[in-house]
Amino acid sequence: MAVTCGEAEEAVVFVPAVMDSTYAGPLQPYVKAFLRERPVFSTTTSKPFLPPTPYMLVLVSREPPSLSEFAESFGHLADIYYPHRF
């Protein structure tokens, strides 16, 4: 991931909210915004596609202060989850 490799300060990842998937483990320590509604994607046939699973935004960041900005930006669209940190 670009952030963990030092190539970026932060990134927003848009993925299905399937927590038992292979990508969920590495994203566990980051703040998540579980979208309240499923996104509708357009296709090449112009027929809208509604995915079978909900989606989430994940803020991958090295700077904790940006977490509150993330919540302010997406809190009206999603339920924000802050991972427990020891």
Backbone hydrogen bonds, N-H to C=O, Kabsch-Sander energy under -0.5 kcal/mol:
donor,donor_aa,acceptor,acceptor_aa,energy
5,C,1,M,-1.8
6,G,3,V,-1.1
7,E,2,A,-2.2
8,A,2,A,-1.3
11,A,60,V,-2.3
13,V,11,A,-0.5
13,V,58,V,-2.8
15,V,13,V,-0.6
15,V,56,M,-2.1
17,A,54,P,-2.9
18,V,16,P,-1.9
19,M,17,A,-0.8
21,S,18,V,-1.5
24,A,21,S,-0.8
25,G,21,S,-0.6
27,L,23,Y,-1.0
28,Q,24,A,-0.6
28,Q,25,G,-1.4
30,Y,27,L,-1.7
31,V,59,L,-0.6
32,K,81,Y,-2.4
33,A,57,L,-3.0
34,F,32,K,-0.5
34,F,79,D,-2.7
35,L,33,A,-0.8
35,L,55,Y,-1.8
36,R,77,L,-2.5
41,F,39,P,-0.5
41,F,49,F,-2.8
46,S,43,T,-1.7
49,F,41,F,-3.2
50,L,48,P,-0.5
56,M,15,V,-2.9
57,L,33,A,-2.4
58,V,13,V,-2.4
59,L,31,V,-2.2
60,V,11,A,-3.0
60,V,58,V,-0.8
61,S,59,L,-0.7
62,R,9,E,-1.6
66,S,63,E,-1.5
67,L,64,P,-2.1
68,S,65,P,-0.8
69,E,65,P,-0.8
70,F,66,S,-2.2
71,A,67,L,-2.2
72,E,68,S,-2.2
73,S,69,E,-2.2
74,F,70,F,-2.1
75,G,71,A,-2.1
77,L,74,F,-1.7
78,A,74,F,-1.6
79,D,34,F,-2.4
80,I,78,A,-0.6
81,Y,32,K,-3.2
